[in-house]
């Protein structure tokens, strides 16, 4: 059931701490709230994305694109410097696979690095039961990024019905199949990052490598001059089954298990550890030390700084209210009791703040009158309302198309304002009742 041999060592201990930290972050984020709103909430039905206090609406998707671009460039930068650090230390695929494998080793009573010759049926059933429970927990928190966990629990308390239960069942099944069965097969054949890592790495990138100058020619102790005794442990502990002595391969996920296995053998033989270790190609070839600053790293760093700067500027200039003005097609032109012409408009007013706001409407530099049933409008946090308003023309106005500029501003801060333009129209260029 578990193909890779278990290993212990300094890197394995560090990775357990990294696994624990990442799991705490991934499972904890959906439960954290800011001013009553989840820290991260991808509210698809309402078309709003709550990300670390920022509420992104469809008109502001450039924020989301900047976030994704920044994360991608950060991955490129760290890959150029530290190789596949993401794969071995931060990828949920690797982290949860570690946890599932460790749970199986504990339940099946492994006494050493190798699995027992025979595993009782009840232990196998218990292993899958624990895996299934863990998959439910993972699936619940995956759905929790789209439906707040407390809301999800309330919906599930009414029984296994509705889309929430369907999404939870699908996420649970996917997690079980992935972490219990697929595992590093995903890394070998499905993960796109493994395919383009060669474009990101260069001769100075830090990767897990085998020191051929020291290790070759390999053979049993006392028979060759190389330090590698060809024990094969580095292959046995590798979750993707590669031989790191053949050089860097796209299947390598930088899990460091081969380092710990080799270091253990070197310690038993009284030899210096580090035959397999984090190194750059130039170091492995004896060409000198790796350069930290180089064109590739500088380019990624500059691009990342530009994206972060653009995000900061956009965030600083962001107006947390929105206004969209549309003509009311059902009653485009009306006539008031005093004989004046009027246009009906439908306004969509948005409050993107996390607190309730009073927003006032007005016309900018216009002789026309704005008639609204309620002004200012009270709009709840991260909410939107529709308002019907009329714009009345002056009594001496000659029917023609006239530009109108609608202004929406916070009552307590008029400098926070947004505008939208429309036109005062008369059908056919004359009064609607001229034909009567």
N, C-alpha and C positions, 0 to 999 in steps of 0.2 A: 504494500500500500504506500509506503514511503521509500522512494528509490534511493535518495541521497543518504549517505552515511552521516551520522551526527558528528559534530565537532565542537570543541570548546577552545577558548583562547581569548586574548585581549580584544581582538576585533569583534568576536562574537558577543562579548559582554557589552561592548560599546553599542553594537547594533540592537541589543535587547533594550537598552535605554532609549535609543532613537525610535525603536518600534513603539515603546510605551508612550513616548511624547507625541508621536504622530497620531496614534489611536486616540489619545486623550483630546487632541485638537479636532480630529475629524468627527468624533462622537460628541464632543462638547459644544461645538459651534452652533448646532441647531437649537440648543437649550439657552443660549445667551441672548439677552434682549437689551436693546438701547431705547429708553423712553417708551417701553411697552411694545416695541417692534423687534422681531428677530434680527440678530446680527447679520445673518445671511439668509435671505428668503427669496427664492425665485418664483414669484407669484404669477404663474402663466395665465390663469383666467383673467386676472385684473391687468395683465400686461405691465407689471411693475417688478423691478428687481431691487431688492433691499440688500445692499452690499456695504457692510461696515459703516452704517449710519447714512449712507448715500442712497436715496431712492431714485432709481433710473427708470424713466418712462420711455416709450418708443421714440419720442422725439429726441431723446438724449442717448441713443444707443452708441454714439461715438465714445462715451465714457466706457462702455463695456468693451468696445474694440480696443481702446487704449489700454485697459486692464489686461486683456488677452495678449496684446502685442508686447506689453511690458513683461508678462510672465514668460512668453516665448523667448524674448531676448535675454532675460535672466537665465533661462535654461541654456541658451546658446553660450552665454558668457561663462557660466560655471562648467559647462561641458568642455569648453576650450581650455579652461584652467585645470579642472579636476576630473576630467573624463566622465564616466557614467555615474557620477555621484548620486544623481536622482534615482537611477534604477536600483542601486544597491542599498540606499539609505532612506529614501523618502517616498518611493512609489508605493501606493496602496496595494498594488498587486504583489510586490515582494513582501511588504509588511504583514499583510493578512495571511499570505501563504506561510510565512514563518510561524505565525500563531497557530494556524491549523495543524501544521506539522508537529509543533511542540506539544499540542494537546494530544495528538495521536500517540506520540512517544510516551507520554505520561500514562495514558489510559492503558496502552498495550504493554506497559511495564518493561520498557527497554532497560537493560542492565548495563549497557555499554554503548559504543557507537553503532553497533549492528543491531538489526531487529531480531527478536527472539525467533527461534526455529519454528515455533507453533504459537499462534495467537488464538485464544479461546473465542468461541462464537459470541459469547456475551460481551467480551471486550471489543470485538469488531462492531457489534450493534451499539454499544455505548459510545464508541468513537463517532459513528455517524449521527447519533443522537446529539452529542455535544456540537458537532459540526453544524447540524441543522439549527440548533438554538443560536449558535454564533451567527449563522446566516440570517436568522430572523432579526437579530439585533442590528446587523449591518444593513439589511434591507430596510428596516424601520428608520434608521438614521439617514439613509439615502433619500427615502421619500420625505423625511423631515426637512430636507432642504427645499422642498416644493410645497409641503403642507406643514406648518408649525407642529412640533411633536405633541404639544398639549391638545391642539385641535384634532390631530390625528388620533390620539388616544380617546378623545370624546366620541369621535365618529365610530371608531372600532368598538366602543362599549355598547353600541346599539346593534351589534351583530356583524357577521361577515357579509356585508352587502355594500354596494356602491363602488365607485371608481377607486376610492382610497384603499379598500381591501384588495382590489385587483392589482393596483400598482405595488402594494406591499408584497403580495404573493409572487409577482413577477420579479421584483428585486431580490426577494429571498431565494427563489429558485436560481436566479442568475449568480448570486453570491455563492450558493452551495456548489453549483456545477463548476464555477470558476476556481474557487479556492480549495475545493476538495478533490477535484479531478483534473482540471485543465492546468492549473498552476503555471510553472515556468514554460509550458508549451506556448502559452500566450506570448511570452517574451521572445521565444525563438521564431515563431511563425506569423504572429498577428500584430505585434507592437510596431508601429511605424518608426518610432524613434531609433530602434536598432538598425533600421535600413539607412537612415541618413546621418547616423553618428559619424561616419567616415568623413563627411563634409565638414563637420564641426571640429573634429580633432586634428591636431597637427603633431609634429615631431616633439614639441615641447609640452604637450598635454600630459597630465599625470594620469596614468592608467595602471592596472594591475598587470605586472609583467614578470617573466621568468628570466633570471640572469644567466644567459647561456655561457658567458665567459667564465663564470664561476662553477656552474653546474655540470658542464660538459667536459669530457665524455662521461656519461652517467654509467652507473653500475654499482654492484655491491661494494660495501666498505672494504678497502684494502685491495680491490682489484683494478680500480681506475683512479685517476687524479681529480675527477670532478666530484663536487659535493653532493650531487643528486644520486641517491641510491636506488632510483627507479622503483620506489615502493608503490607508486600508483595512488597514494592517498589523495593527492590533489585532484585526481579524476573522480575518485569514489565520493568525495564530499561535494563535488560540483552539482548543483541542482539542475543544470542544463546538460551535464554529461560531457563537457569539453575537456581537452587536455591543454592547460594554459601554457605548457612548454612548447606548443606549436605556434605560439605568438598570439597577438590580440585577434579575437574573433568576434563577430557580431553577436554570437550567442552569449558572450560574457556579460553578466549583469552587475559585475563589480560587487559581489556579495561578500568578498574577503574570506570565504571559508577555506579556499585553497591556501591562503596565507597562514591561517591558524594551523591547518593540518601540517604544512611544511615546517613551520616554526617548531611545532611539537616534535617532529622527527629530528630536526637539527639539534634541539635541546637534548634529546636522548643520546645523540651521537657526539655531544660535546662540541658542536660546530656553531658558528655564528649564524643567528637567525637572519632572515631577509633574503633567502634565496629566491623566494617569490614575495614580492612586496609592491607597494605603490611606487612607480617609477615613470619616467618619461622615456621616449625612444632614444633621445640623445644620451641619456644616462645609461641605458641598457647597452648602447653601442660604445660606451666609453668616450664619447665625443665632448664631454663637459657637462656643466650644469644646465638645467632647463631655464629658459628665459621666461620671466614672469610677464614683462611688458613686450608685446609684439604686435604686428599689424592687425591680426585677427582679433586679439583681445581688445585692442584699442578701438577697432571698428564696432564691435559688439557693445563696448562700454559707452562709446559716444552715442550710438543709436538708443541704448537704454536710457541714457541721460536725457536725450531729446524727447523720448516718449514720456518719461517722468515729468519733465518740464512742461510738455504740452498738457499733460493731465492736470498739473498744478495750475497752469494758466486758465484752462477751461473751467476748473473747479472754482477758481477765484472769480471768474466772470459769470459764473452760473447764476441765473435768476430763478429762485425757487417757486415761481408761479408761472402759469401758462394760460394763454388765451387764444381761442380760435373762433373766428366770426364767420357765420354762414347766413345767407339769405334764407328766410322762411318761404319756401316755394309755394306753400299752400295759400299764403296771403301776402304776396310780394308787395302790393301797393294798397294802401287803405286811405280813407278820407275821414278826418276827425269831425266832430260836431261843429267846430268853428270854421270848417271848410279847408283846413290845411291838409296837405298830402303827407302820408307817412309810409315808411318801410318797416316791415317786421324782420327781426333778426333772431337767430338762435346762437347763443354763445356757449362755448364749453370753457369753463373756468377751472383751472387746476391749482391745487395747493400741494407742492412737493415737499414742504416742511413736515416735521414730525409733531408739530403743534398746530392747534386750530388758529386760523387767520381770518381777519375781517378785510375783505378786498373790495375796493371801490372802483366803479366804472365811470368813465367820462369820455367825452369827445374832445380831441385836441384841436384847438384853433378852428372852431367851427361855429357858424351861426345857426346850425341845426340844434334841435333840442332832443336830449336823450330821455326817454320815459321808461323807467324800470319799476317793476312791482316791488322789488327790494333792492336797496342800494345804501350801504355796502352789503355784499354777500358774505355770509358766514360759511366758511368751508372747513371741514374737518381735516385732521392730519392725514397727509398722503392720500387725499381724496379729490374728487372732481364733481362738479355740479353743472347742470345745464340751466341757462336762464333765457327767457324770452323777453326781448326789449323792443321798443319802437323808437324810431328816429323820425322826428317831425320836421318838415320843411318850413321855412319862414312863410308868412302870409303872402309876400310879394315875390315868391320864388318862381322863376320861369322853368317849366319842366325840361330838365336835361340831366345827363349823367354827372354826378358830383362825387368826388373822392371823399371818403370818410376815414378818419383815423381813430380807432378805439384804443383807449388806454385803460389798463388794469393796474392798480397800485395798492400796496399795503396801506391801510388806514394809519397805522402807527409808524410807518416809514415810507413816505411817498417816493423816496429815491429808489426803492425796490419796485420796479415797474416793468411792464411788458406791453408791446403794442401789436396791433394787427389792423390791416387796412381792408376796406370794402368800398362799395359805391352805393349811392342813393339812386335808385332806378325807378323809371316809370315805364310800364309795358307799352311798347310801340311808340314811345316818345310822347305820349299824351295821357290825359287822365283816364282811368279805367272806366269812368261813367260818362265819357264824352259821347259814346254811341247811344246813350239812353234818350 
